[in-house]
Amino acid sequence: MNEFFMCTHNPTLIQLPNLLYHGWKCISAETSLVVNVPTEPYQHDEPDEYRLEPHGSLPYDWSTKDG
């Protein structure tokens, strides 16, 4: 498992291989922007994405800490 911290002072490009579960969360007080650029167009009739329930499916804490 990897964690990357990106911000205005550390803009980052992350390339993910196929079939890798991934997610995003904003930990700042400001709104974040994530740009997803897939290599193939989305197929509405036959979606090729697989989603897991974020809580309890993966060993990751998706909560944020205020303050």
VENVENRA-V802266 format. One record per pair of residues at least 12 apart in sequence whose ideal C-beta (glycine too) atoms are under 6 Angstrom apart, sorted by the first residue. I is the first residue (numbers start at 1). J is the second residue. Records with the same first field share a line. If there is no record, write none. Layout:
I=J + J
This chain:
27=64
